[in-house]
Amino acid sequence: MQKAQTRVLTTHVPVPLAEKVDLLAERLERSRGWIMKQALSAWIAQEEERDRLTYEALAEVDTHQVVDHQAVQAWAESLGTDKPLPVPR
């Protein structure tokens, strides 16, 4: 089995954050490096998803698949009233 190539990344973090990482590593019985890899992987996945959703939304705008602002505002204002409007589509 081939070992994955790695690179060392170094950064300065505030002491309270580093202490939280240390406490978490101790509690989970994992290394500090493992905690940092998990955190970085989760953040990158979140940012990639944000980018995907942004491009998807922009494509919908380009193809005019949008809901009129006034319709959304009227719907929102109707919430909590005796006759709420249906969700605009």
Rosetta constraint file for C-alpha pairs under 8 A:
AtomPair CA 13 CA 17 HARMONIC 6.54 0.50
AtomPair CA 13 CA 18 HARMONIC 6.42 0.50
AtomPair CA 14 CA 18 HARMONIC 6.41 0.50
AtomPair CA 15 CA 19 HARMONIC 6.08 0.50
AtomPair CA 16 CA 20 HARMONIC 6.29 0.50
AtomPair CA 17 CA 21 HARMONIC 6.35 0.50
AtomPair CA 18 CA 22 HARMONIC 6.25 0.50
AtomPair CA 19 CA 23 HARMONIC 6.16 0.50
AtomPair CA 20 CA 24 HARMONIC 6.07 0.50
AtomPair CA 21 CA 25 HARMONIC 6.03 0.50
AtomPair CA 21 CA 32 HARMONIC 6.59 0.50
AtomPair CA 21 CA 35 HARMONIC 6.96 0.50
AtomPair CA 21 CA 36 HARMONIC 7.83 0.50
AtomPair CA 22 CA 26 HARMONIC 6.16 0.50
AtomPair CA 22 CA 32 HARMONIC 6.29 0.50
AtomPair CA 23 CA 27 HARMONIC 6.10 0.50
AtomPair CA 24 CA 28 HARMONIC 6.03 0.50
AtomPair CA 24 CA 35 HARMONIC 7.70 0.50
AtomPair CA 25 CA 29 HARMONIC 5.68 0.50
AtomPair CA 25 CA 30 HARMONIC 4.89 0.50
AtomPair CA 25 CA 31 HARMONIC 5.59 0.50
AtomPair CA 25 CA 32 HARMONIC 5.56 0.50
AtomPair CA 25 CA 35 HARMONIC 6.35 0.50
AtomPair CA 26 CA 30 HARMONIC 6.48 0.50
AtomPair CA 26 CA 31 HARMONIC 7.71 0.50
AtomPair CA 30 CA 34 HARMONIC 6.28 0.50
AtomPair CA 30 CA 35 HARMONIC 7.04 0.50
AtomPair CA 31 CA 35 HARMONIC 6.49 0.50
AtomPair CA 32 CA 36 HARMONIC 6.26 0.50
AtomPair CA 33 CA 37 HARMONIC 6.11 0.50
AtomPair CA 34 CA 38 HARMONIC 6.21 0.50
AtomPair CA 35 CA 39 HARMONIC 6.18 0.50
AtomPair CA 36 CA 40 HARMONIC 6.00 0.50
AtomPair CA 37 CA 41 HARMONIC 5.95 0.50
AtomPair CA 38 CA 42 HARMONIC 6.12 0.50
AtomPair CA 39 CA 43 HARMONIC 6.16 0.50
AtomPair CA 40 CA 44 HARMONIC 6.09 0.50
AtomPair CA 41 CA 45 HARMONIC 6.14 0.50
AtomPair CA 42 CA 46 HARMONIC 6.16 0.50
AtomPair CA 43 CA 47 HARMONIC 6.22 0.50
AtomPair CA 44 CA 48 HARMONIC 6.08 0.50
AtomPair CA 45 CA 49 HARMONIC 6.14 0.50
AtomPair CA 46 CA 50 HARMONIC 6.17 0.50
AtomPair CA 47 CA 51 HARMONIC 6.19 0.50
AtomPair CA 48 CA 52 HARMONIC 6.17 0.50
AtomPair CA 49 CA 53 HARMONIC 6.11 0.50
AtomPair CA 50 CA 54 HARMONIC 6.10 0.50
AtomPair CA 51 CA 55 HARMONIC 6.20 0.50
AtomPair CA 52 CA 56 HARMONIC 6.09 0.50
AtomPair CA 53 CA 57 HARMONIC 6.05 0.50
AtomPair CA 54 CA 58 HARMONIC 6.15 0.50
AtomPair CA 55 CA 59 HARMONIC 6.12 0.50
AtomPair CA 56 CA 60 HARMONIC 6.35 0.50
AtomPair CA 57 CA 61 HARMONIC 6.30 0.50
AtomPair CA 58 CA 62 HARMONIC 6.21 0.50
AtomPair CA 59 CA 63 HARMONIC 6.33 0.50
AtomPair CA 60 CA 64 HARMONIC 6.05 0.50
AtomPair CA 60 CA 65 HARMONIC 4.90 0.50
AtomPair CA 60 CA 66 HARMONIC 6.77 0.50
AtomPair CA 61 CA 65 HARMONIC 5.74 0.50
AtomPair CA 61 CA 66 HARMONIC 6.07 0.50
AtomPair CA 67 CA 71 HARMONIC 7.11 0.50
AtomPair CA 67 CA 72 HARMONIC 7.09 0.50
AtomPair CA 67 CA 88 HARMONIC 6.81 0.50
AtomPair CA 67 CA 89 HARMONIC 6.04 0.50
AtomPair CA 68 CA 72 HARMONIC 6.51 0.50
AtomPair CA 69 CA 73 HARMONIC 6.12 0.50
AtomPair CA 70 CA 74 HARMONIC 6.02 0.50
AtomPair CA 71 CA 75 HARMONIC 6.13 0.50
AtomPair CA 71 CA 88 HARMONIC 6.27 0.50
AtomPair CA 72 CA 76 HARMONIC 6.10 0.50
AtomPair CA 72 CA 87 HARMONIC 7.81 0.50
AtomPair CA 72 CA 88 HARMONIC 6.25 0.50
AtomPair CA 73 CA 77 HARMONIC 6.10 0.50
AtomPair CA 74 CA 78 HARMONIC 6.19 0.50
AtomPair CA 74 CA 85 HARMONIC 7.81 0.50
AtomPair CA 75 CA 79 HARMONIC 6.62 0.50
AtomPair CA 75 CA 84 HARMONIC 6.99 0.50
AtomPair CA 75 CA 85 HARMONIC 5.34 0.50
AtomPair CA 75 CA 86 HARMONIC 6.97 0.50
AtomPair CA 75 CA 87 HARMONIC 6.52 0.50
AtomPair CA 75 CA 88 HARMONIC 7.03 0.50
AtomPair CA 78 CA 83 HARMONIC 6.88 0.50
AtomPair CA 78 CA 84 HARMONIC 4.63 0.50
AtomPair CA 78 CA 85 HARMONIC 5.93 0.50
AtomPair CA 79 CA 83 HARMONIC 7.95 0.50
AtomPair CA 79 CA 84 HARMONIC 5.10 0.50
AtomPair CA 79 CA 85 HARMONIC 7.39 0.50
AtomPair CA 80 CA 84 HARMONIC 6.85 0.50
